[in-house]
Amino acid sequence: MDAETAEKINKLAHSLKSLHLVTTIEEAQSRAKEIILGAKGENESVKDMLKEVGEVSEEISKDIKDHNQEKKELQSVQEEVSNVEEKVEDVNVILDVAEESQKQT
């Protein structure tokens, strides 16, 4: 294997790992070799490989959409928490005023 191919495999492996498409760097290296070198077999057509790339791309798109939805939900919860905190502060002020008023009587 030449240095350029090894570098391509390494870059692809790191991309697979950073996208969480594999769990270990070893698995990433193996998958990258399969993709770059065609280790799945010489009989696999380019059409089949493109189909697999399309499926992975769809999975990534779905994961991104899911992530964005979860992010929106988290922001909504954070806003609700902030609103509740403000209401708690208001109640505490009212309690303080009530306690002071009670002390004065």
C-alpha positions in Angstrom: 0.0 0.0 0.0 1.4 3.4 -1.0 1.6 6.3 1.4 -1.2 8.2 -0.3 -3.6 5.3 0.0 -2.6 4.8 3.7 -3.3 8.5 4.3 -6.7 8.3 2.6 -7.6 5.3 4.8 -6.5 7.1 7.9 -8.4 10.2 7.1 -11.6 8.2 6.3 -11.2 6.2 9.5 -11.0 9.3 11.6 -14.0 10.7 9.8 -16.0 7.5 10.5 -15.0 7.6 14.1 -15.8 11.3 14.6 -19.2 10.8 13.0 -19.8 8.0 15.4 -20.4 5.5 12.6 -18.1 3.1 14.3 -17.3 2.4 17.9 -13.6 1.8 17.8 -10.7 3.2 15.8 -9.9 -0.4 14.8 -13.4 -0.8 13.3 -12.9 2.5 11.6 -9.7 1.4 10.1 -11.2 -1.8 8.9 -14.2 -0.1 7.3 -12.0 2.6 5.7 -9.8 -0.2 4.2 -13.0 -1.9 2.8 -14.2 1.4 1.3 -10.8 2.5 -0.1 -9.4 -0.8 -1.2 -12.6 -2.6 -2.0 -11.9 -5.4 0.4 -15.5 -6.5 0.3 -14.8 -8.3 -2.9 -14.0 -7.6 -6.4 -17.5 -8.5 -7.5 -19.1 -5.7 -5.7 -20.3 -3.2 -8.2 -19.9 0.6 -8.0 -23.7 0.7 -8.0 -23.8 -1.4 -4.8 -21.1 0.8 -3.2 -23.0 4.0 -4.1 -26.2 2.5 -2.7 -24.4 1.8 0.6 -23.0 5.4 0.6 -26.5 6.7 0.0 -27.8 4.6 2.9 -25.1 5.9 5.2 -25.8 9.4 4.0 -29.5 9.0 4.8 -28.6 7.7 8.3 -26.4 10.7 8.9 -29.1 13.1 7.7 -31.6 11.4 10.0 -29.2 11.6 13.0 -28.6 15.3 12.3 -32.4 15.9 12.2 -32.8 13.9 15.4 -30.0 15.9 17.0 -31.5 19.2 15.9 -34.9 18.2 17.3 -33.4 17.2 20.6 -31.6 20.5 20.7 -34.8 22.4 20.2 -36.5 20.3 22.9 -33.6 21.0 25.3 -33.9 24.7 24.6 -37.6 24.6 25.3 -37.0 22.9 28.6 -34.3 25.4 29.5 -36.7 28.3 28.8 -39.3 26.6 31.0 -36.8 26.2 33.8 -35.8 29.8 33.5 -39.5 30.9 33.7 -40.0 28.7 36.8 -36.9 30.2 38.4 -38.2 33.7 37.8 -41.5 32.7 39.4 -39.7 31.2 42.4 -37.8 34.4 42.8 -41.1 36.3 42.8 -42.6 34.0 45.4 -39.5 34.4 47.6 -39.8 38.2 47.4 -43.5 38.0 48.3 -42.7 35.7 51.2 -40.0 38.1 52.4 -42.4 41.0 52.3 -45.0 38.9 54.1 -42.5 37.9 56.8 -41.5 41.5 57.3 -45.0 42.6 57.5 -45.8 40.0 60.0 -42.8 41.0 62.2 -44.0 44.6 62.2 -47.4 43.6 63.6 
